[in-house]
Amino acid sequence: MLGKDLIQEIDFGALYREQCRRSSFGARTSADWDRRAERRSRGEGDRDYDRALLARLDLTGARTALDIGCGTGNLAIPLAKVLRKVHALDFSPEMLRYLEINRKRAGVDNVVVHRLAWTDSWKGVPAADVVICSRALGVEDLRGALEKMHRKAKVRCYATLHAGGSYLGEDVLALLDRNMEPRPDYVYAVNVLYQMGVKARVDFLRSRGGLGYASAEDFVGAVRWRVGALSRKEEARLRKFYRALPREADGRRRYRHDFEWALLAWEKGPR
């Protein structure tokens, strides 16, 4: 008889929650994401990522999908063009408003929208062949979220999480007078899934992020959105940094840096 593996005695969910508590990158509300919806709808900085992720999805045998944290439809709409039905779930009403605009523009009518948060009941959301959660696992209860995904899947699941603890480039981090505590990255999810009896495959997506900012205040505001209040010295450094960024044809200055995302994939086998 095989004894108990010591890894099962580690509470990765508790470690994850503690790292969230320590992190300098706070949780975001639906109102926070409402303010990002227009920019997200333009697909700024996301096109490379979206293409890379869509290319990795195995839709063999799939007719339906559930896109958790669907945003403005960057994945849901392309998926709707090749599947029978896509359920798109998000807690931001403004994101979903832009999704409806983009859906109509794309001429697809097989996207069903659900305005729900992770903590809501998903009783009215049907199970789907493929369940996808793209960069939307910023939750307090990681195991609860992964179990929710797993229950809703008929065939397989995909989740992308940040590889590394910061959403800012090293050049911007160097301008801040503080030690930045990282966000918990994908390793926590891999281990939580393992303790759930799920052996997830892990791959990596690398993309070049690039957002345009119309003014120094716009750029400073974007950093503040990530890390909270800034000192006057930090704001002054960020404005100077912004003025040195290359200017695009539309007059905005563009900040680019590399992102790495972990893609976790697993099949829905018997539990």
VOPAGU-2260 file (C-alpha; in pm, 1 decimal, decimal comma):
REM VOPAGU-2260
SITE   aa  ch    i         X         Y         Z
SITE  MET   A    0       0,0       0,0       0,0
SITE  LEU   A    1     141,0     335,8    -105,4
SITE  GLY   A    2     176,9     595,9     167,4
SITE  LYS   A    3      54,4     953,7     148,9
SITE  ASP   A    4     257,6    1196,5     -61,5
SITE  LEU   A    5     377,6    1487,4     154,9
SITE  ILE   A    6     272,5    1734,5    -114,7
SITE  GLN   A    7     -88,1    1658,2     -22,3
SITE  GLU   A    8     -23,4    1808,8     320,3
SITE  ILE   A    9      63,8    2148,5     170,8
SITE  ASP   A   10    -231,7    2387,3     155,6
SITE  PHE   A   11    -157,5    2557,4    -176,4
SITE  GLY   A   12    -488,9    2741,3    -156,6
SITE  ALA   A   13    -382,3    2904,8     169,9
SITE  LEU   A   14     -38,1    2989,6      28,6
SITE  TYR   A   15    -207,9    3145,6    -272,8
SITE  ARG   A   16    -438,2    3357,0     -55,4
SITE  GLU   A   17    -145,6    3475,8     156,8
SITE  GLN   A   18      50,4    3579,5    -153,5
SITE  CYS   A   19    -258,1    3765,3    -281,1
SITE  ARG   A   20    -277,0    3945,2      53,7
SITE  ARG   A   21      89,1    4047,7      34,5
SITE  SER   A   22      82,6    4143,3    -330,9
SITE  SER   A   23     130,0    4503,7    -439,1
SITE  PHE   A   24    -107,9    4435,7    -729,4
SITE  GLY   A   25    -457,1    4452,9    -583,0
SITE  ALA   A   26    -777,9    4279,3    -689,4
SITE  ARG   A   27    -999,9    4452,2    -945,6
SITE  THR   A   28   -1372,9    4521,3    -922,6
SITE  SER   A   29   -1624,7    4516,7   -1206,2
SITE  ALA   A   30   -1614,5    4899,5   -1203,6
SITE  ASP   A   31   -1236,3    4889,0   -1253,8
SITE  TRP   A   32   -1281,5    4670,4   -1561,6
SITE  ASP   A   33   -1566,7    4888,5   -1687,6
SITE  ARG   A   34   -1314,5    5170,2   -1720,2
SITE  ARG   A   35   -1085,0    4946,5   -1927,8
SITE  ALA   A   36   -1354,0    4817,5   -2160,8
SITE  GLU   A   37   -1315,3    5066,7   -2445,7
SITE  ARG   A   38    -941,2    5008,1   -2470,4
SITE  ARG   A   39    -983,8    4630,9   -2440,1
SITE  SER   A   40   -1243,0    4641,9   -2717,9
SITE  ARG   A   41    -985,8    4795,5   -2951,1
SITE  GLY   A   42    -766,9    4492,9   -2885,2
SITE  GLU   A   43    -470,4    4708,8   -2790,8
SITE  GLY   A   44    -172,8    4500,4   -2692,1
SITE  ASP   A   45    -370,9    4176,8   -2711,3
SITE  ARG   A   46    -370,9    4071,8   -3075,7
SITE  ASP   A   47     -51,7    3863,5   -3055,4
SITE  TYR   A   48    -177,8    3696,3   -2739,8
SITE  ASP   A   49    -524,0    3625,0   -2880,0
SITE  ARG   A   50    -383,3    3469,5   -3197,1
SITE  ALA   A   51    -135,1    3256,5   -3001,7
SITE  LEU   A   52    -400,0    3128,6   -2760,8
SITE  LEU   A   53    -659,7    3051,8   -3027,8
SITE  ALA   A   54    -395,8    2855,7   -3220,7
SITE  ARG   A   55    -331,5    2634,3   -2914,1
SITE  LEU   A   56    -693,7    2543,1   -2843,3
SITE  ASP   A   57    -787,2    2188,7   -2938,8
SITE  LEU   A   58   -1149,9    2205,3   -3050,3
SITE  THR   A   59   -1162,1    1846,1   -3172,1
SITE  GLY   A   60   -1508,8    1707,9   -3103,7
SITE  ALA   A   61   -1627,3    2038,6   -2957,0
SITE  ARG   A   62   -1952,8    2209,5   -3045,5
SITE  THR   A   63   -1981,6    2446,9   -2749,7
SITE  ALA   A   64   -1748,8    2661,0   -2538,2
SITE  LEU   A   65   -1765,5    2862,2   -2217,4
SITE  ASP   A   66   -1541,0    3170,3   -2213,7
SITE  ILE   A   67   -1492,1    3283,0   -1852,4
SITE  GLY   A   68   -1382,1    3643,8   -1815,0
SITE  CYS   A   69   -1474,0    3697,6   -2178,0
SITE  GLY   A   70   -1421,2    4073,8   -2175,0
SITE  THR   A   71   -1520,9    4233,6   -2504,4
SITE  GLY   A   72   -1522,7    3908,4   -2700,3
SITE  ASN   A   73   -1164,1    3878,1   -2822,5
SITE  LEU   A   74   -1192,0    3498,8   -2793,6
SITE  ALA   A   75   -1567,2    3438,4   -2779,0
SITE  ILE   A   76   -1638,3    3591,9   -3119,7
SITE  PRO   A   77   -1370,3    3399,7   -3315,2
SITE  LEU   A   78   -1481,1    3081,4   -3137,0
SITE  ALA   A   79   -1843,9    3148,8   -3229,0
SITE  LYS   A   80   -1745,7    3139,9   -3595,6
SITE  VAL   A   81   -1633,9    2775,6   -3568,9
SITE  LEU   A   82   -1856,8    2634,5   -3293,1
SITE  ARG   A   83   -2230,5    2587,1   -3258,7
SITE  LYS   A   84   -2262,5    2800,7   -2946,0
SITE  VAL   A   85   -2038,4    3003,9   -2714,7
SITE  HIS   A   86   -2135,5    3109,5   -2363,0
SITE  ALA   A   87   -1954,0    3430,9   -2268,0
SITE  LEU   A   88   -1929,4    3513,0   -1897,4
SITE  ASP   A   89   -1801,3    3831,6   -1733,2
SITE  PHE   A   90   -1885,8    4046,5   -1431,2
SITE  SER   A   91   -1824,8    4381,1   -1604,5
SITE  PRO   A   92   -2139,4    4523,6   -1769,0
SITE  GLU   A   93   -1932,7    4759,1   -1982,6
SITE  MET   A   94   -1718,1    4474,5   -2114,5
SITE  LEU   A   95   -2034,4    4286,8   -2207,5
SITE  ARG   A   96   -2180,7    4595,7   -2374,6
SITE  TYR   A   97   -1877,3    4615,2   -2601,2
SITE  LEU   A   98   -1899,6    4240,8   -2662,0
SITE  GLU   A   99   -2253,6    4289,3   -2795,3
SITE  ILE   A  100   -2132,2    4568,3   -3024,6
SITE  ASN   A  101   -1845,2    4354,3   -3151,5
SITE  ARG   A  102   -2069,2    4048,8   -3191,0
SITE  LYS   A  103   -2315,2    4237,1   -3411,3
SITE  ARG   A  104   -2031,7    4387,4   -3612,0
SITE  ALA   A  105   -1890,1    4037,8   -3670,5
SITE  GLY   A  106   -2231,0    3906,4   -3774,5
SITE  VAL   A  107   -2247,6    3618,6   -3525,6
SITE  ASP   A  108   -2565,4    3531,6   -3337,7
SITE  ASN   A  109   -2461,1    3224,3   -3139,4
SITE  VAL   A  110   -2300,2    3396,1   -2838,5
SITE  VAL   A  111   -2497,7    3376,7   -2512,7
SITE  VAL   A  112   -2394,7    3638,2   -2255,6
SITE  HIS   A  113   -2392,2    3577,1   -1878,4
SITE  ARG   A  114   -2321,6    3867,3   -1642,0
SITE  LEU   A  115   -2179,0    3679,7   -1344,8
SITE  ALA   A  116   -1882,8    3688,8   -1107,2
SITE  TRP   A  117   -1683,1    3392,1    -980,0
SITE  THR   A  118   -1864,8    3417,4    -647,4
SITE  ASP   A  119   -2213,6    3406,9    -802,8
SITE  SER   A  120   -2416,6    3094,3    -862,2
SITE  TRP   A  121   -2360,4    2959,4   -1213,4
SITE  LYS   A  122   -2664,9    2736,2   -1199,1
SITE  GLY   A  123   -2803,2    2887,2   -1520,2
SITE  VAL   A  124   -2479,4    2841,2   -1714,7
SITE  PRO   A  125   -2484,8    2512,0   -1905,1
SITE  ALA   A  126   -2185,6    2280,9   -1925,5
SITE  ALA   A  127   -1977,4    2322,6   -2241,8
SITE  ASP   A  128   -1742,9    2096,0   -2431,9
SITE  VAL   A  129   -1448,9    2333,8   -2386,5
SITE  VAL   A  130   -1410,6    2574,4   -2093,4
SITE  ILE   A  131   -1162,1    2860,2   -2128,0
SITE  CYS   A  132   -1048,8    3109,4   -1866,5
SITE  SER   A  133    -808,2    3355,0   -2023,9
SITE  ARG   A  134    -620,9    3575,7   -1775,1
SITE  ALA   A  135    -924,4    3589,5   -1546,4
SITE  LEU   A  136    -822,9    3378,3   -1245,8
SITE  GLY   A  137    -749,7    3673,5   -1019,2
SITE  VAL   A  138    -967,9    3526,7    -745,1
SITE  GLU   A  139    -946,6    3475,7    -369,7
SITE  ASP   A  140   -1056,0    3111,8    -379,0
SITE  LEU   A  141    -834,1    2954,2    -644,6
SITE  ARG   A  142    -941,4    2596,5    -580,6
SITE  GLY   A  143   -1307,5    2693,8    -585,4
SITE  ALA   A  144   -1262,0    2865,6    -922,7
SITE  LEU   A  145   -1073,4    2572,0   -1075,8
SITE  GLU   A  146   -1335,0    2328,1    -947,6
SITE  LYS   A  147   -1605,7    2547,7   -1100,1
SITE  MET   A  148   -1427,7    2537,5   -1435,9
SITE  HIS   A  149   -1381,8    2161,9   -1413,9
SITE  ARG   A  150   -1748,7    2100,0   -1333,8
SITE  LYS   A  151   -1864,6    2304,3   -1632,9
SITE  ALA   A  152   -1640,6    2120,4   -1882,8
SITE  LYS   A  153   -1750,1    1816,9   -2079,3
SITE  VAL   A  154   -1425,2    1755,0   -2270,9
SITE  ARG   A  155   -1135,7    1982,3   -2169,4
SITE  CYS   A  156   -1030,2    2303,1   -1995,2
SITE  TYR   A  157    -781,5    2578,8   -2068,8
SITE  ALA   A  158    -659,9    2850,8   -1832,7
SITE  THR   A  159    -394,1    3114,8   -1882,4
SITE  LEU   A  160    -215,9    3276,0   -1589,8
SITE  HIS   A  161      75,4    3512,8   -1567,4
SITE  ALA   A  162     418,9    3353,1   -1556,4
SITE  GLY   A  163     591,7    3583,1   -1310,5
SITE  GLY   A  164     451,8    3808,5   -1043,4
SITE  SER   A  165     433,6    4148,4   -1215,4
SITE  TYR   A  166     219,2    4300,6   -1487,3
SITE  LEU   A  167     467,1    4585,8   -1533,7
SITE  GLY   A  168     795,1    4586,2   -1722,5
SITE  GLU   A  169    1123,4    4605,9   -1533,9
SITE  ASP   A  170    1185,5    4953,2   -1679,5
SITE  VAL   A  171     869,0    5088,1   -1516,3
SITE  LEU   A  172     922,7    4898,3   -1190,2
SITE  ALA   A  173    1264,1    5064,4   -1160,9
SITE  LEU   A  174    1092,5    5404,8   -1144,5
SITE  LEU   A  175     890,6    5317,9    -834,5
SITE  ASP   A  176    1023,4    5385,1    -483,1
SITE  ARG   A  177     895,7    5061,7    -333,9
SITE  ASN   A  178     952,8    4691,2    -311,2
SITE  MET   A  179     680,4    4534,8    -521,2
SITE  GLU   A  180     534,4    4217,2    -375,9
SITE  PRO   A  181     447,8    3981,6    -663,4
SITE  ARG   A  182     113,7    3836,3    -759,3
SITE  PRO   A  183      90,3    3458,1    -722,5
SITE  ASP   A  184     166,0    3307,3   -1062,0
SITE  TYR   A  185      65,2    2988,9   -1241,8
SITE  VAL   A  186     258,5    2746,3   -1018,3
SITE  TYR   A  187      -8,1    2770,4    -748,7
SITE  ALA   A  188    -278,7    2665,3    -995,8
SITE  VAL   A  189     -72,7    2370,2   -1121,7
SITE  ASN   A  190     -36,4    2238,6    -768,3
SITE  VAL   A  191    -398,8    2299,9    -672,5
SITE  LEU   A  192    -506,5    2106,6    -982,3
SITE  TYR   A  193    -266,1    1825,7    -889,2
SITE  GLN   A  194    -427,4    1801,3    -546,6
SITE  MET   A  195    -765,5    1787,1    -723,2
SITE  GLY   A  196    -641,0    1482,4    -912,4
SITE  VAL   A  197    -589,5    1677,5   -1235,8
SITE  LYS   A  198    -257,8    1652,8   -1419,7
SITE  ALA   A  199    -247,4    1970,5   -1624,1
SITE  ARG   A  200     -19,1    2018,7   -1920,6
SITE  VAL   A  201     174,9    2345,6   -1908,4
SITE  ASP   A  202     286,2    2546,4   -2208,2
SITE  PHE   A  203     387,7    2909,8   -2244,4
SITE  LEU   A  204     267,1    3195,9   -2460,4
SITE  ARG   A  205     496,0    3490,1   -2521,5
SITE  SER   A  206     354,0    3812,3   -2655,1
SITE  ARG   A  207     469,4    4167,0   -2707,3
SITE  GLY   A  208     235,8    4400,3   -2524,0
SITE  GLY   A  209     192,9    4747,3   -2663,1
SITE  LEU   A  210     -48,7    5011,1   -2536,9
SITE  GLY   A  211     -80,6    5363,9   -2669,1
SITE  TYR   A  212    -127,4    5655,2   -2429,1
SITE  ALA   A  213    -260,3    5994,3   -2535,3
SITE  SER   A  214     -92,3    6184,0   -2252,3
SITE  ALA   A  215     148,3    6152,0   -1963,8
SITE  GLU   A  216    -150,1    6154,4   -1727,0
SITE  ASP   A  217    -303,0    5864,2   -1919,2
SITE  PHE   A  218      19,2    5666,1   -1877,2
SITE  VAL   A  219      58,9    5754,4   -1508,4
SITE  GLY   A  220    -304,7    5659,0   -1451,9
SITE  ALA   A  221    -245,1    5317,3   -1607,8
SITE  VAL   A  222      42,2    5249,2   -1366,6
SITE  ARG   A  223    -165,3    5376,6   -1075,5
SITE  TRP   A  224    -443,9    5137,5   -1179,4
SITE  ARG   A  225    -200,2    4850,2   -1129,6
SITE  VAL   A  226     -18,5    4949,0    -811,2
SITE  GLY   A  227    -234,3    5206,7    -632,1
SITE  ALA   A  228    -136,3    5553,6    -511,9
SITE  LEU   A  229     188,9    5700,6    -642,1
SITE  SER   A  230     420,3    5954,5    -481,3
SITE  ARG   A  231     494,3    6286,8    -652,5
SITE  LYS   A  232     848,1    6167,9    -729,4
SITE  GLU   A  233     718,9    5847,3    -886,3
SITE  GLU   A  234     468,3    6039,2   -1097,6
SITE  ALA   A  235     739,0    6281,2   -1213,7
SITE  ARG   A  236     966,4    5992,4   -1318,5
SITE  LEU   A  237     680,3    5822,8   -1502,8
SITE  ARG   A  238     595,0    6144,0   -1691,3
SITE  LYS   A  239     957,4    6181,2   -1796,4
SITE  PHE   A  240     963,1    5816,0   -1904,5
SITE  TYR   A  241     644,4    5870,3   -2105,4
SITE  ARG   A  242     789,8    6168,1   -2292,0
SITE  ALA   A  243    1077,4    5946,9   -2412,4
SITE  LEU   A  244     844,6    5681,5   -2557,5
SITE  PRO   A  245     809,8    5663,4   -2937,5
SITE  ARG   A  246     517,4    5855,5   -3082,5
SITE  GLU   A  247     279,2    5672,3   -3314,1
SITE  ALA   A  248     104,3    5807,1   -3623,1
SITE  ASP   A  249    -210,0    5875,0   -3418,0
SITE  GLY   A  250     -13,1    6101,4   -3183,2
SITE  ARG   A  251     -10,8    5863,7   -2889,7
SITE  ARG   A  252     307,6    5736,3   -2731,0
SITE  ARG   A  253     334,3    5360,5   -2712,3
SITE  TYR   A  254     481,0    5157,4   -2426,7
SITE  ARG   A  255     583,2    4804,2   -2520,0
SITE  HIS   A  256     711,3    4520,6   -2308,2
SITE  ASP   A  257     715,5    4142,8   -2323,0
SITE  PHE   A  258     464,0    3921,7   -2146,5
SITE  GLU   A  259     483,1    3552,3   -2069,2
SITE  TRP   A  260     168,8    3355,1   -1990,8
SITE  ALA   A  261     135,0    2996,9   -1874,6
SITE  LEU   A  262    -127,4    2794,9   -2060,1
SITE  LEU   A  263    -270,0    2516,0   -1844,9
SITE  ALA   A  264    -470,5    2248,4   -2026,6
SITE  TRP   A  265    -640,9    1937,5   -1897,0
SITE  GLU   A  266    -888,6    1679,9   -2014,5
SITE  LYS   A  267   -1216,3    1621,9   -1833,4
SITE  GLY   A  268   -1167,1    1266,6   -1715,7
SITE  PRO   A  269   -1361,3    1089,7   -1440,1
SITE  ARG   A  270   -1295,1    1232,1   -1091,7
